[in-house]
Amino acid sequence: MEKKKPVIACGNFNVAHRPIDLKNDKSNYNKTAGYTQIEIDGMDNFTGAGFVDSWRKPHPDEVAYTYWSYRFKARERNTGWRIDYFLLSESLMSKVKAVTIYSDILGSDHCPIGLEIDL
């Protein structure tokens, strides 16, 4: 599709791409689904193909999560994972006005994320 027009892929990719994207990276690495090297490599394939993690790019050092287990009061303790993404074609990044993680919205083990873009 990228050859015809820019692409936006969004949703729950079920993988924390970088150590900053989950609370306990060392204890979960290669032990927990969603943070295995195979899954990380899969996300690397997307970014290596020219897709950009539209939230991480402008927030390289910010800790924010989009998912918290229902167990162990994870959300109350902010023990979460960032596994929901807007992956964009590089050519669209200059058109991004805002990417937001709405962590204050309750009702699910995930929170909504938003993308504001000028097309």
C-alpha positions in Angstrom: 0.0 0.0 0.0 2.8 2.4 0.8 3.7 2.5 -2.9 0.2 4.0 -3.7 -0.4 6.2 -0.6 0.7 6.8 3.0 -0.5 4.3 5.5 -1.8 4.6 9.1 -1.9 1.3 11.1 -3.5 1.6 14.5 -4.7 -0.6 17.3 -3.5 -3.0 20.0 -0.3 -4.5 18.6 0.1 -6.5 21.9 3.8 -5.7 22.1 5.8 -3.3 24.2 8.5 -2.2 21.7 11.1 -0.7 24.0 12.0 -1.0 27.7 10.4 2.3 28.4 7.1 0.9 27.2 6.5 -1.3 30.2 6.9 -0.9 33.9 9.0 -4.0 34.7 11.0 -4.6 31.5 13.8 -6.7 33.0 11.5 -9.2 34.7 9.2 -9.5 31.7 11.8 -9.8 28.9 11.5 -13.1 27.0 9.3 -14.4 29.8 6.0 -12.7 29.1 3.9 -12.6 25.9 4.1 -9.1 24.6 7.7 -8.6 25.4 9.7 -11.4 23.8 12.5 -10.8 21.4 10.5 -12.2 18.5 7.7 -9.7 19.2 10.2 -6.8 19.6 11.8 -7.9 16.3 8.4 -7.8 14.7 7.9 -4.2 15.7 11.4 -3.5 14.5 10.3 -4.8 11.1 7.6 -2.2 11.0 9.8 0.7 12.0 12.6 -0.6 9.7 10.1 -0.6 6.8 9.5 3.1 7.3 6.7 3.2 9.8 7.0 5.6 12.7 5.7 5.1 16.2 3.8 8.4 16.1 3.6 8.8 19.9 7.2 7.8 20.8 8.8 10.0 18.2 7.8 13.3 19.9 8.0 11.7 23.4 11.3 9.8 23.3 11.7 9.7 27.1 8.2 9.9 28.4 6.8 7.0 30.4 3.1 6.4 29.5 1.0 3.3 29.2 -2.1 2.2 27.4 -2.8 -1.1 29.1 -2.9 -2.2 32.7 -3.8 -5.7 34.0 -7.0 -6.0 36.0 -4.9 -7.9 38.6 -2.9 -6.5 41.5 -4.3 -3.0 41.3 -2.0 -2.4 38.3 -3.8 0.7 37.1 -3.8 2.3 40.5 -0.1 1.7 40.8 0.5 2.6 37.1 2.2 -0.7 36.4 1.3 -0.8 32.8 2.4 -1.4 29.2 2.2 0.8 26.1 1.0 -1.7 23.5 -1.5 0.4 21.5 0.0 2.4 18.6 -0.6 4.6 15.6 2.1 3.5 13.2 2.4 6.0 10.4 4.3 6.3 7.1 7.2 8.6 7.6 5.8 11.0 5.0 2.8 11.7 7.4 4.8 12.7 10.5 5.0 16.3 9.4 1.2 16.4 9.3 0.7 15.1 12.9 -0.7 17.8 15.2 -1.1 15.7 18.3 -0.9 12.1 19.5 -2.6 11.6 22.9 -2.8 8.8 25.4 -6.0 9.2 27.4 -4.9 7.3 30.5 -7.5 9.1 32.6 -10.4 7.4 30.7 -11.5 4.3 32.5 -13.8 1.4 31.5 -11.3 -1.1 30.1 -7.9 -2.6 30.8 -6.8 -0.3 27.8 -7.2 3.4 27.5 -8.0 5.2 24.3 -5.3 6.8 22.2 -5.9 9.6 19.7 -4.3 11.0 16.6 -4.9 14.4 15.2 -3.5 14.9 11.7 -3.9 17.4 8.9 -4.4 15.6 5.6 
